[in-house]
Amino acid sequence: MRTHEYEVARIVGLCLALGVAAMNPAEAQERADRPDVAGTWVGTLDAAGQELSLVFHIARGVDGRLSGTMDSPDQGAYGLALSAVEAEDDGSVRFEFAMAGGEYTGRLSAEGDAITGTWSQGGASFPLLLGRGDAEALAPKRPQEPQPPFPYEALEVGFDNPGAGVRLAGTLTIPVGDGPHPAVALISGSGPQDRDGTVFGHRPFLVLADYLTRRGIAVLRYDDRGIGESTGNLALATTPDFASDALAAVAFLTARPDVNPVKIGLVGHSEGANVAPIAASQNDEIAFVVLLAGTGVTGRELLVMQAKAINRASGVSEGVIEQRARIQGELLDVVMAAEDDSAAVEGARVILAEAGLSGDAAEAQIRGLLSPWMKHFLSYDPLPELRQLSIPVLALNGEKDTQVPPTENLLPVEEALREGGNRDVTAEVLPGLNHLFQTAETGAPTEYVRIEETMSPAALVRIADWIAERAGIE
């Protein structure tokens, strides 16, 4: 999800024209005797039978003002800024999370160890008891994450994309032993991604880079433009822009004496599997490509297909699935056919209103559909670039992937590669794996955070074995 900025929360009644009102000694003593709401608060929300852990981190500044953030560990969301934090003299508290229309109201116990209250969102309210606790105890377990010391060198690096005027920051891991080594650059999927591909509490690129480097392959992973330590504006970038970043990564690797310049490949996940062929079609020095959960249809087709698969895996009835798909298809078609943004907004509002969605929620959806990235994505066909690739290609999709369903995507990818005359194509569906290549039950995105496995060992081995064979590693 994208990062949002919020103004610092205010304490009701304390804000005056010249700052915080001074307290007389008696008031100060009374306040000092009351428990402070500042601290970490943990609770479990029971919303219609679905349990959801929530964590609130409340801080009091030197001026007495309160601010805070919220975590939803079960959804892999951390550090969400609260738009307001209030605490009154009578013990009543209010935490507001305006981005999702959520609000918590409650009362602090006399001992200061509990808050009894209610979480309200979307017209529904649920009781929520908060207690002071350790947020780390709720953090999901990620046993695959590598821990130091590492049997390889990890370097913090930076490189430029001169044409875009951005500088990308990342981590380069170098195997032990004499070089030069074969190398790969990892390319992330859609949305803001850091160098580790952090999503739902998982860091799949960290796990993949560690495994490949231990197998003798140098790995460069980098923050998306505008994310982490990289410069640039992600909101204005499209898939071809990300391909130019990947080419800059290849140029950086090529210039290093510890990297073999004729054994450099690209590994792309999801949208990154669209980016990699674009980059490879523009640079003959790229030796091979690995496509993980790559698409074989246009973005418009994928979004409708994806929504159906996710709804089906979540137990939604077929009638509702088809109704939602119809509305979504109409919405995407209106946006794609519109002559300008004004026409697209007008048409989208009509469709969303007929579907019962209006106000801020509708406007947020419309803004997302009008972003430069989305406009390009909806009409982008990945097959032409695939037909241009003559280098070795490994294409892997998970059997239970609901975001890029394998049946509808892997076959056209393989056919396009072979139609272009490529004689080294390996296309496989890995049994039981989801979009993140985790071992899954249904493949629904709601499972991602609950699965402890970050990436299936079977997928790691398959990727490494294939690269090692093409790169001539024993």
Protein Blocks (a to p, Z undefined) as FASTA:
>chain_A
ZZddddddddehkacfkbcadddfklmmmmmmpccfbdcddddddeehiacddddddddd
fkopacdddddfknopghiacfbdcddfkopacdddfknopacdddddfkopaccdddde
ehiacddddddddfklmpccdfklccdddfbdcdddddddfknopacdddddddedjddd
ddddddddedjddfkopaehiafklmmmmmmmmnopacdddddehiajbgcjfklpcfkl
mmmmmmmmmmmmmmpmkbcfklcccddehjlmmmmmmmmmmomkbmbdcdehiafbdfkl
mmmmmmmmmmmmnopafklmmmmmmmmmmmmmmmmmpmblklmmmmmmmmmmmnopahjl
lmmmmmmmmgmklmmmmmpcfklmmmmpcbdcdddddfklcklcfklmmmmmmmmmmmno
pabdcddddehiafkopacfkopaklmmmpmblbdfklmmmmmmmmmmmnopZZ
